[in-house]
Amino acid sequence: MVYEKTELNFLERDCILQFGEKGGARIFRRASKLYAELVVTTDYKNDRLLEKQLKGLVYPVIAYYKTLLAEGYREANALGLVRTEVEKAAKNSGDILHAQTRKHFPFHAFRRNIKNFMAYKFPAGEWGCTPPKAKGGKVSFQIKECLYYTITRKFGCVELCPVFCDYENIAFKGLGPKIVCEREGELATGHETCKFCFRKGK
């Protein structure tokens, strides 16, 4: 099924556990169909990273959420169910990030490669970031345009945006304990920018 190649590759199993075999299979099939429709009707503008982010996380989450609403779940309940799946995906992403940074990955190496890190996580085009500022044991930047906010607003589900914000917060914990991510403000909650600060940890 199409979800197997996404960050929610465990969704079919979780749906059956949550809703029972018959109901879970129905919900998963419906989400898979919507996900496939989103994938094939999108112009990725020849942007490989944009395509990866939309197919890997954003569209799987939106399709599942929209399916739950269509199945009659109230917004708060649907958000709670989606958040559970996204948190699981975020922890998996954090584990991968932790393995990539290695046990003895120093902060100064991260600071030196911050532009490459930003280009991978927040690629230009759908993301608008200020130039990173490095001072001592801190590197900071702001996001003025957010893919999560843009896409959720486009599909009329901006209430999902904070769920994606939480995904990043959890995933970035994988940089610890050498590197600590702190964030102040979110576009999704009415702030003008999302402020990120990565500082040297223990």
Salt bridges, closest charged atoms under 4 A:
ASP14 OD1 - ARG13 NE 3.91
ASP14 OD2 - LYS88 NZ 2.65
GLU51 OE2 - LYS55 NZ 2.55
GLU71 OE1 - ARG26 NH2 2.89
GLU71 OE2 - ARG30 NH1 3.01
GLU126 OE2 - LYS45 NZ 3.08
ASP166 OD2 - ARG83 NH1 2.27
GLU168 OE1 - LYS121 NZ 3.70
GLU182 OE2 - ARG199 NE 2.62
GLU186 OE2 - ARG183 NH2 3.37
